[in-house]
Amino acid sequence: MDGATDPIGERGYEQLRRAAETHRSDLVLRLGAEIGLRPTEMTAVRLADITEFDRHRLLAVRESGEVVRETYLPDSVEHDMRKYANAAGAADDEPLFSVSARRLQMLVSEVADRAAETTPHLKDVSSRDLRWRFAASLLDDGVAPDVVCALGGWDRLDRLDPLLDEPDRETIVAAVGESGERAAPSGPQRPVDWVTAVSEALAVAATGEGIATTVCDHLTEGAGFEFAWLAERTGDGLTPHTTTEISETAVEQQIDTHIESVTGLLDVGEVRLVDDDSGSVALVPLVREDTISGVVGVAADGGLTDTERAVLSALGVQVGHAQIAAERKRLLLADTVTELEFHCADERTFTAGVSGALQCTVELSGVVPVAGQSLLYYLMVEGASADAILSYADEDDGVADARLLKEHSDGVLLEVVVTDTPALQLVESGGRVRSVTATDGVATIAVELPSEADIRPTVNAVTDAYPETSLAAKRETERPAETDTGFRDRLTDTLSDRQETVLQAAYHSGYFEWPRGSTAEELADSLDISSPTLHNHLRKAQQKVLTAFFDERPTEPRQPSDN
């Protein structure tokens, strides 16, 4: 096949996926380049349209509500679809994307523009080129042209003519004389069925230790890798957490030997192969809240197939989600928690900096973690005007956005998106920010961690990143009995991460007040999502809140009231 007919190419497709900044953009790329869907077909994709046949999965493709064909669905793409649906709160019978086909086309163009900064030939890549990549890949793999047409929805074989070479004598003899049998694939082939088993095991793992052990054991026993290890990010480095079929000393040596690759991995977030004395090692990033929190290493002497790379990459995200869920559940159900109090005099931190520069008092009224390494702060500020505070925020490199929500007689309420603060490090370490106050250039940050958690890595990560920050107090705090069960626990189990984020942001920004403190458009802009997506998440979150309150309350009889 003439390479010029595939404008993307294998390497170009890898660059496109790296340039996708959101799960939605990456999924759109995969649905086009690996499933062969048009943008209009993508808008109708539902989980309910996935079927299983002979241990393989197929996707029913819809047009105007009617099924027009079925196409093959790789396991790794199905996994990404389910992961995205869970994060977006989409039910099985609802479309994955709540935007138009035109918006999906624009997403592809935006990703192509970013990828073109390093790979110029990707500048004008479109959704049509993704489908061309889909067809070219199948034809290169030996799939018959008529099957490719059926999978991609092309109505005539001649549409694929630009991708097909004129057969030479060897090709004719191989096709007719040997009944078109394809040669056995070269290179190592590992089964990927283990990913289902590890998913089920992660769902029941209750602790970070259990999650790490589960992953390493399944990689060595189920997937057949010679060894596996998991290391967590601490400051600018990595600390081994769990090892299977390899010593911790050997893992430390691998990390030290390939520190540049490991550090680069933490920034880029890709599966990377490095050569070690014992052979090749695949480094897989663990992704938590769209940040890299650690690395899984596995033996990869014979290299990795594209499928294995995709499955390992998805596993890194899945492990990150499992870690977050386990930490939140443990923190919610703990009878006692460890409360840490930090004093921060670093002017890079907005709360400390603005309190010193404007001689004002700052107090946190609410905080919402937002994807993309930022926190949405809701701050009450006394002693400075809104104009002065917003002007300061405009010049602060650690603030992505700021806006006035309400002016009171004794101060102002602001929404500030902060990207440079010790609180962000603490949240990424599994902590819950309880309070932030600042005056005279010093911010006091209180955070809760599970009582059994090892706080040393967390403290070191904060003080290394912010030298003018110190641990001022550490105390064990008993939780009131009602936090062990009840309303919040039930909601935590039902709300997706994105639904909880949107609901908290709407509450703190005054969206539910009358008159409203924020419009839906303002709230969507703050969260960097579209208005339809915001309304979708809010509607589903509110429904779950009301269901928990009216239908899922404990069945204990209500005590009579004196009123």
C-alpha positions in Angstrom: 0.0 0.0 0.0 1.3 3.5 -0.8 2.0 5.3 2.4 0.9 8.6 0.9 -2.7 7.3 0.9 -2.6 7.2 4.7 -2.0 10.8 5.8 -1.6 9.9 9.4 0.6 6.8 9.7 1.2 4.7 12.8 3.6 7.2 14.4 1.4 10.1 13.5 -1.6 8.4 15.2 0.5 8.0 18.4 1.3 11.7 18.3 -2.4 12.6 17.8 -3.4 10.5 20.9 -0.7 12.2 22.9 -2.0 15.6 21.9 -5.6 14.7 23.1 -5.9 16.5 26.4 -9.2 15.0 27.5 -10.7 11.5 27.7 -13.4 12.6 25.3 -10.9 13.8 22.6 -8.9 10.5 22.9 -12.1 8.4 22.6 -13.2 10.4 19.5 -9.9 9.6 17.9 -10.2 5.9 18.7 -13.7 5.6 17.5 -12.7 7.1 14.1 -9.3 5.5 13.6 -9.9 2.1 15.2 -13.7 1.6 14.8 -14.2 3.5 11.6 -17.1 5.7 12.8 -18.2 9.0 11.2 -18.8 12.0 13.6 -22.6 11.6 13.0 -22.3 8.0 14.0 -20.3 8.8 17.1 -23.1 11.0 18.4 -25.4 7.9 18.5 -22.9 5.5 20.2 -24.4 3.8 23.3 -23.1 1.1 25.6 -26.4 -0.7 25.0 -25.3 -1.2 21.4 -22.3 -3.4 22.3 -22.9 -7.2 21.8 -20.8 -10.2 22.3 -20.3 -12.9 19.7 -17.9 -15.9 20.0 -16.0 -14.1 22.8 -15.5 -11.0 20.6 -17.4 -7.7 20.8 -19.3 -5.9 18.1 -20.8 -2.4 18.0 -24.1 -1.7 16.3 -23.7 1.6 14.4 -26.8 3.8 14.2 -28.0 6.4 11.8 -31.2 8.4 12.5 -32.0 5.9 15.3 -31.7 2.8 13.0 -28.9 0.2 13.1 -27.1 0.4 9.7 -24.3 -2.0 10.3 -22.1 -3.7 12.9 -18.4 -3.2 13.3 -15.7 -4.9 15.3 -15.0 -3.4 18.8 -11.5 -4.1 20.3 -11.5 -4.8 24.0 -9.3 -1.8 24.8 -11.7 0.6 23.0 -14.7 -0.9 24.8 -12.9 -0.4 28.1 -12.3 3.3 27.2 -16.0 3.7 26.3 -17.2 2.3 29.6 -14.7 4.3 31.5 -15.8 7.5 29.7 -19.5 6.6 30.2 -18.9 6.1 34.0 -17.1 9.4 34.3 -19.7 11.3 32.2 -22.6 9.6 34.1 -24.1 8.3 30.9 -26.5 5.3 31.2 -26.2 2.3 28.9 -29.2 3.5 26.8 -28.0 7.1 26.5 -25.5 8.5 23.9 -21.9 8.8 25.1 -21.5 12.3 23.7 -23.9 15.1 24.4 -22.5 17.3 21.7 -23.1 17.7 17.9 -21.2 15.9 15.2 -19.8 19.3 14.2 -18.3 19.7 17.7 -16.7 16.3 17.4 -15.2 17.3 14.1 -13.8 20.4 15.8 -12.3 18.3 18.6 -10.3 16.4 16.0 -9.1 19.6 14.4 -8.1 21.0 17.8 -6.1 17.9 18.6 -4.5 18.0 15.1 -3.4 21.6 15.7 -1.7 20.7 18.9 0.0 17.6 17.4 1.2 19.7 14.5 3.4 21.7 16.8 5.8 18.7 16.9 4.6 16.8 13.8 3.7 19.4 11.1 2.1 16.9 8.6 -0.8 16.4 11.1 -1.9 20.0 10.8 -5.0 19.3 8.5 -6.0 15.9 9.8 -9.7 15.5 9.9 -12.3 12.9 11.0 -12.2 11.6 7.4 -8.5 10.9 7.7 -9.2 8.9 10.9 -11.5 6.6 8.9 -8.9 6.3 6.2 -6.4 5.3 8.9 -8.9 2.6 10.0 -9.3 1.2 6.5 -5.5 1.3 5.8 -4.7 -0.5 9.1 -7.2 -3.3 8.4 -5.9 -3.8 4.8 -2.3 -3.9 6.0 -3.4 -6.6 8.4 -4.7 -8.7 5.5 -8.4 -8.1 6.1 -10.3 -8.6 2.8 -11.5 -5.3 1.2 -15.1 -6.3 1.1 -15.0 -6.9 4.9 -13.3 -3.5 5.4 -16.1 -1.9 3.4 -18.7 -3.6 5.6 -17.0 -2.6 8.8 -16.5 1.1 7.8 -19.8 1.6 6.0 -18.4 2.2 2.5 -21.0 1.1 -0.1 -18.5 0.2 -2.9 -15.2 -1.5 -3.1 -13.8 1.1 -5.5 -13.9 3.7 -2.7 -10.9 1.8 -1.3 -9.0 1.8 -4.5 -6.4 4.5 -3.4 -5.4 2.2 -0.5 -5.0 -0.9 -2.6 -1.8 -1.9 -4.5 -2.0 -3.8 -7.8 -1.2 -7.4 -6.9 2.1 -8.8 -8.1 2.8 -12.4 -9.0 3.8 -13.4 -5.5 0.7 -11.9 -4.0 -1.5 -13.7 -6.5 0.1 -17.0 -5.9 -0.1 -16.5 -2.1 -3.7 -15.6 -2.2 -5.0 -18.2 -4.6 -2.5 -21.0 -4.2 -2.5 -21.0 -0.4 -6.2 -20.1 0.0 -5.3 -16.7 1.3 -4.2 -18.0 4.6 -2.4 -15.3 6.5 1.0 -16.0 8.1 1.1 -16.4 11.8 1.9 -13.1 13.5 5.5 -12.6 14.4 6.7 -11.5 17.8 5.4 -12.4 21.3 1.7 -12.6 21.8 0.2 -12.5 25.3 -3.5 -13.0 25.9 -5.3 -9.9 27.1 -8.2 -11.7 28.7 -6.6 -11.0 32.1 -7.7 -7.4 31.9 -11.3 -8.5 32.8 -10.0 -10.5 35.8 -7.9 -7.6 37.0 -10.9 -5.2 36.6 -13.1 -7.5 38.8 -10.3 -7.8 41.4 -9.7 -4.0 41.5 -13.4 -3.5 42.2 -13.2 -5.4 45.5 -9.8 -4.2 46.6 -10.3 -2.0 49.6 -6.9 -0.5 50.2 -4.0 0.9 48.2 -1.9 -2.0 49.3 -4.5 -4.5 48.0 -4.8 -2.7 44.7 -1.0 -2.7 44.2 -0.7 -6.4 45.0 -3.6 -7.3 42.8 -2.1 -5.5 39.8 1.3 -6.9 40.2 0.0 -10.5 40.8 -2.3 -10.4 37.7 0.5 -9.0 35.5 2.8 -11.9 36.4 0.3 -14.7 36.8 -2.5 -13.8 34.4 -0.7 -11.8 31.7 2.5 -13.8 31.8 5.0 -10.9 32.4 8.2 -12.1 34.0 8.0 -9.5 36.8 6.0 -6.5 37.8 6.4 -3.6 40.2 4.4 -0.5 41.3 6.1 2.7 42.5 4.5 5.8 43.8 5.4 9.3 43.0 7.1 11.1 45.9 8.2 14.7 45.2 10.3 14.5 42.0 11.1 10.8 42.2 9.5 7.4 42.6 9.4 5.1 45.7 8.8 1.3 45.1 5.6 0.2 46.8 5.0 -3.4 45.6 7.1 -5.9 43.7 6.4 -9.4 42.3 9.0 -11.8 41.0 11.7 -9.1 41.4 13.5 -7.6 44.4 12.9 -4.1 45.6 16.7 -3.4 45.2 16.5 -4.4 41.5 13.5 -2.0 41.1 15.3 0.8 42.7 18.2 0.2 40.4 15.9 0.3 37.4 14.4 3.6 38.5 17.8 5.1 39.2 19.2 3.9 35.8 16.3 5.3 33.8 15.5 8.3 36.0 15.2 10.6 32.9 12.8 8.2 31.2 10.8 7.9 34.4 10.7 11.6 34.9 9.7 12.2 31.3 7.0 9.6 31.7 5.6 11.4 34.6 5.2 14.5 32.5 4.1 12.9 29.2 1.9 10.0 30.4 2.8 7.3 27.8 3.7 3.7 28.0 7.5 3.7 27.5 10.0 0.9 26.8 13.6 1.2 28.2 16.5 -1.2 28.0 17.8 -2.7 31.3 20.6 -5.2 32.1 17.9 -7.8 32.6 16.1 -6.9 29.4 13.4 -4.4 28.3 11.1 -2.8 30.8 7.8 -1.2 30.0 6.9 1.8 32.2 3.2 2.4 32.5 1.9 5.6 34.1 -0.7 5.5 36.9 -3.2 8.3 36.2 -5.2 9.9 39.0 -7.4 13.0 38.5 -5.6 13.5 35.1 -2.2 13.6 36.8 0.5 11.0 36.9 0.8 9.5 40.5 3.2 6.6 39.9 4.4 4.0 37.5 3.9 0.3 37.0 6.9 -1.6 35.5 6.7 -4.9 33.7 9.3 -7.1 31.9 9.0 -6.6 28.1 11.9 -8.6 26.7 10.1 -9.3 23.4 8.5 -5.9 23.1 4.8 -5.1 23.3 2.1 -5.3 20.7 -0.2 -2.4 20.0 -3.0 -4.1 21.8 -0.8 -4.8 24.9 0.3 -1.1 24.9 -3.3 0.0 24.8 -4.4 -2.4 27.5 -1.5 -1.4 29.8 -2.2 2.3 29.2 -5.9 1.7 30.1 -4.9 -0.3 33.2 -2.8 2.6 34.4 -6.0 4.8 34.4 -8.1 2.1 35.9 -5.6 1.6 38.8 -5.6 5.3 39.4 -9.4 5.4 39.7 -9.4 2.4 42.0 -6.8 4.1 44.3 -8.9 7.2 44.5 -12.1 5.3 45.3 -10.3 3.3 48.0 -8.8 6.3 49.6 -12.1 8.3 49.6 -14.1 5.3 51.0 -11.5 4.8 53.7 -11.5 8.4 54.6 -15.3 8.6 54.7 -15.7 5.5 56.9 -12.8 6.1 59.2 -13.6 6.5 62.9 -10.4 8.5 63.4 -8.4 10.5 60.9 -5.0 12.2 61.0 -5.3 16.0 60.6 -2.2 17.8 59.4 -1.8 21.6 59.6 0.7 23.3 57.4 1.9 26.9 57.5 2.8 28.3 54.1 4.6 31.6 53.5 5.2 31.0 49.8 3.8 33.9 47.8 3.3 31.5 44.9 0.3 30.3 46.8 -2.5 32.7 46.0 -4.1 32.8 49.4 -0.8 33.6 51.2 0.3 36.0 48.5 -2.8 38.0 48.2 -3.2 38.3 52.0 0.3 39.7 52.3 0.1 42.0 49.2 -3.3 43.5 50.0 -3.2 43.1 53.8 -6.5 41.2 53.8 -7.9 38.1 55.4 -8.8 35.1 53.3 -10.9 32.1 54.3 -11.9 29.0 52.3 -15.6 28.4 52.1 -15.4 25.5 49.7 -13.0 23.6 47.4 -13.6 21.3 44.4 -10.8 19.3 42.8 -10.9 19.8 39.0 -9.3 17.7 36.3 -6.1 19.1 34.9 -4.1 19.7 38.1 -6.2 22.5 39.6 -8.5 23.3 42.5 -11.7 25.4 42.4 -11.5 27.6 45.5 -14.4 29.5 46.9 -12.9 32.2 49.1 -14.3 34.8 51.4 -12.0 37.8 51.5 -12.2 40.7 54.0 -10.1 43.9 53.9 -9.7 44.3 50.2 -11.9 45.3 47.2 -13.0 42.9 44.6 -11.2 44.9 41.9 -7.9 44.8 43.8 -8.2 41.0 44.4 -9.1 40.2 40.8 -6.2 42.4 39.5 -3.8 40.5 41.8 -5.2 37.2 40.5 -4.7 38.3 36.9 -1.0 38.7 37.6 -0.6 35.5 39.6 0.9 32.6 37.5 -0.7 30.1 39.9 -4.2 31.3 39.1 -5.9 30.1 35.9 -9.1 32.1 36.4 -10.9 34.2 39.0 -14.3 35.9 39.2 -16.5 37.7 41.7 -19.5 35.8 42.9 -21.0 38.1 45.5 -20.2 41.3 47.5 -21.1 41.4 51.2 -21.0 44.3 53.6 -18.0 42.7 55.3 -16.2 41.2 52.3 -16.4 39.5 48.9 -17.0 35.9 47.8 -14.8 34.8 44.9 -14.3 31.7 42.7 -10.6 31.1 42.0 -9.0 28.3 39.9 -5.6 27.7 41.5 -2.9 25.6 39.9 0.0 26.2 42.3 -0.7 25.4 45.9 0.4 22.9 48.6 -3.3 22.0 48.9 -3.2 20.5 45.4 -0.3 18.3 46.4 -2.3 17.2 49.5 -5.4 16.4 47.4 -3.3 14.4 45.0 -2.0 12.4 47.9 -5.5 11.4 48.9 -6.2 14.1 51.5 -9.3 16.1 52.1 -8.8 19.8 52.6 -10.8 20.9 55.6 -9.8 24.6 55.8 -7.6 27.3 54.4 -7.1 30.7 56.1 -4.5 33.3 55.3 -3.4 36.6 56.8 -0.2 38.7 56.8 1.3 36.6 54.0 0.9 33.2 55.7 -1.7 30.6 54.8 -2.8 27.9 57.2 -3.9 24.7 55.5 -5.7 21.9 57.4 -6.1 18.5 55.7 -7.4 15.1 56.8 -5.8 11.8 55.9 -6.8 8.2 56.9 -5.2 7.5 60.3 -3.3 4.5 59.0 -1.8 6.3 56.1 2.0 6.9 56.0 2.2 10.7 56.1 5.9 11.0 55.6 5.8 10.9 51.7 2.9 13.4 51.7 4.7 15.8 54.0 8.0 15.5 52.1 6.2 16.0 48.8 4.7 19.3 50.1 7.8 20.7 51.8 10.1 19.8 48.8 7.8 21.5 46.4 7.2 24.5 48.7 10.3 25.1 50.9 8.6 28.0 52.7 5.9 25.5 53.9 6.2 23.6 57.2 4.2 21.0 59.1 2.9 22.9 62.1 0.7 20.3 63.8 -0.4 16.7 63.5 -3.2 15.3 65.5 -5.5 12.2 65.6 -9.2 13.3 65.4 -12.3 11.2 66.1 -15.1 11.5 63.7 -18.7 11.9 64.9 -20.6 8.6 64.7 -23.0 9.8 62.0 -20.2 10.1 59.4 -19.7 6.3 59.4 -23.1 5.8 57.7 -25.8 7.9 56.2 -26.5 10.3 53.5 -23.0 11.1 52.2 -21.9 7.5 52.2 -24.8 6.5 50.1 -24.2 9.3 47.6 -20.5 8.6 47.4 -21.3 5.1 46.1 -23.7 6.3 43.4 -22.3 9.7 42.2 -19.6 9.5 39.5 -16.5 11.7 40.1 -17.6 14.2 37.5 -21.1 14.4 38.9 -19.8 15.1 42.3 -17.4 17.7 41.0 -20.2 19.6 39.1 -22.6 19.4 42.0 -20.1 20.8 44.5 -19.1 23.6 42.1 -22.7 24.5 41.5 -23.5 24.6 45.2 -20.5 26.7 46.2 -20.9 29.1 43.3 -24.5 29.9 44.3 -26.0 28.3 41.2 -28.9 26.9 43.4 -29.6 30.3 45.1 -32.2 32.8 44.2 -31.2 35.0 42.5 -28.4 32.8 41.2 -24.9 33.6 42.1 -23.6 32.0 38.9 -25.2 31.1 35.6 -24.9 27.7 33.9 -22.6 29.2 31.3 -20.3 30.7 33.9 -20.1 27.5 35.8 -19.4 25.5 32.7 -16.6 27.8 31.7 -15.1 27.4 35.2 -15.1 23.7 34.9 -14.0 23.8 31.2 -17.0 21.8 30.0 -19.9 22.6 27.6 -23.2 23.8 28.9 -25.1 20.7 27.7 -22.6 18.5 29.5 -23.0 20.6 32.7 -26.8 20.3 32.6 -26.5 16.5 31.9 -24.2 16.0 35.0 -26.3 18.3 37.2 -29.6 16.6 36.3 -28.2 13.1 37.0 -26.5 14.2 40.2 -29.7 15.9 41.5 -31.7 12.8 40.7 -29.3 10.6 42.7 -29.4 13.1 45.6 -33.2 13.1 45.7 -33.3 9.3 45.3 -30.9 8.9 48.2 -33.0 11.2 50.3 -36.5 10.0 49.5 -36.1 6.3 48.5 -32.9 5.1 50.2 -33.2 6.5 53.7 -32.7 4.0 56.6 -35.9 2.2 57.5 -35.6 3.0 61.2 -38.9 4.6 62.5 -38.8 8.4 62.8 -38.8 9.6 66.4 -41.7 11.8 67.4 -40.9 15.6 67.5 -41.8 18.0 70.2 -42.6 20.7 67.6 
